Amino acid sequence: MLSTLTRTALRTAYGRGMRRYTSAQGGRVFETKAETFDRDVLDSKVPTIVDFYADWCQPCKMLGPILSKAVERDGRANLAKINVDENLDLARDYQITSLPTVMAFRDGEPVGAFIGMRPPAAIEQFIKETVEKQ
């Protein structure tokens, strides 16, 4: 159990924008943007699945919760969500032409991708392959 002093320090630190997690933890789901993409994805010590989405995209709205649950359940990879309407340069850099596009990164390099809706079993397999690639 955390002491009152520790809880207060944590609340204060997080209130100032410090990250709650270290880059070595998996199972995180978070929003990122062009300015933080290198730190959040390319420099991550944990394989990271990137969901390129848009708020108006209906398949994106269906896929998002499935991806989030699969990543949280597996716990060995993170999920970074990127709104392409707010990060056009990043979408252009990765040649995102259809939504949703999901890319897997490991050690700063793309190692897999798919476009469109997938069933939960296929998503779980995609995460497993990403994490276990050598």
Solvent accessible surface area in square Angstrom, and as a share of the most:
residue,aa,sasa,rsa
1,M,232,1.04
2,L,92,0.46
3,S,63,0.41
4,T,93,0.54
5,L,144,0.72
6,T,53,0.31
7,R,90,0.33
8,T,61,0.36
9,A,56,0.44
10,L,65,0.32
11,R,157,0.57
12,T,57,0.33
13,A,23,0.18
14,Y,66,0.25
15,G,69,0.66
16,R,187,0.68
17,G,63,0.61
18,M,123,0.55
19,R,93,0.34
20,R,158,0.58
21,Y,103,0.39
22,T,88,0.51
23,S,40,0.26
24,A,69,0.54
25,Q,85,0.38
26,G,28,0.27
27,G,18,0.17
28,R,25,0.09
29,V,50,0.29
30,F,30,0.13
31,E,104,0.47
32,T,9,0.05
33,K,103,0.44
34,A,44,0.34
35,E,140,0.63
36,T,28,0.16
37,F,3,0.01
38,D,84,0.44
39,R,125,0.46
40,D,11,0.06
41,V,3,0.02
42,L,45,0.22
43,D,99,0.51
44,S,11,0.07
45,K,161,0.68
46,V,13,0.08
47,P,18,0.11
48,T,1,0.00
49,I,0,0.00
50,V,0,0.00
51,D,1,0.01
52,F,0,0.00
53,Y,29,0.11
54,A,1,0.01
55,D,90,0.47
56,W,166,0.58
57,C,6,0.04
58,Q,108,0.48
59,P,55,0.34
60,C,7,0.04
61,K,109,0.46
62,M,111,0.50
63,L,1,0.00
64,G,7,0.06
65,P,70,0.44
66,I,42,0.21
67,L,0,0.00
68,S,22,0.14
69,K,125,0.53
70,A,4,0.03
71,V,0,0.00
72,E,99,0.44
73,R,160,0.58
74,D,50,0.26
75,G,33,0.31
76,R,102,0.37
77,A,1,0.00
78,N,2,0.01
79,L,0,0.00
80,A,0,0.00
81,K,34,0.15
82,I,0,0.00
83,N,11,0.05
84,V,13,0.07
85,D,73,0.38
86,E,135,0.61
87,N,10,0.05
88,L,111,0.55
89,D,88,0.46
90,L,13,0.07
91,A,9,0.07
92,R,160,0.58
93,D,103,0.53
94,Y,54,0.21
95,Q,149,0.66
96,I,27,0.14
97,T,125,0.73
98,S,46,0.30
99,L,40,0.20
100,P,0,0.00
101,T,8,0.05
102,V,0,0.00
103,M,22,0.10
104,A,0,0.00
105,F,2,0.01
106,R,64,0.23
107,D,123,0.64
108,G,21,0.20
109,E,109,0.49
110,P,68,0.43
111,V,44,0.25
112,G,26,0.25
113,A,60,0.47
114,F,19,0.08
115,I,92,0.47
116,G,19,0.18
117,M,67,0.30
118,R,85,0.31
119,P,84,0.53
120,P,70,0.44
121,A,76,0.59
122,A,39,0.30
123,I,0,0.00
124,E,73,0.33
125,Q,86,0.38
126,F,27,0.11
127,I,1,0.01
128,K,91,0.38
129,E,83,0.37
130,T,3,0.02
131,V,21,0.12
132,E,82,0.37
133,K,83,0.35
134,Q,213,0.95
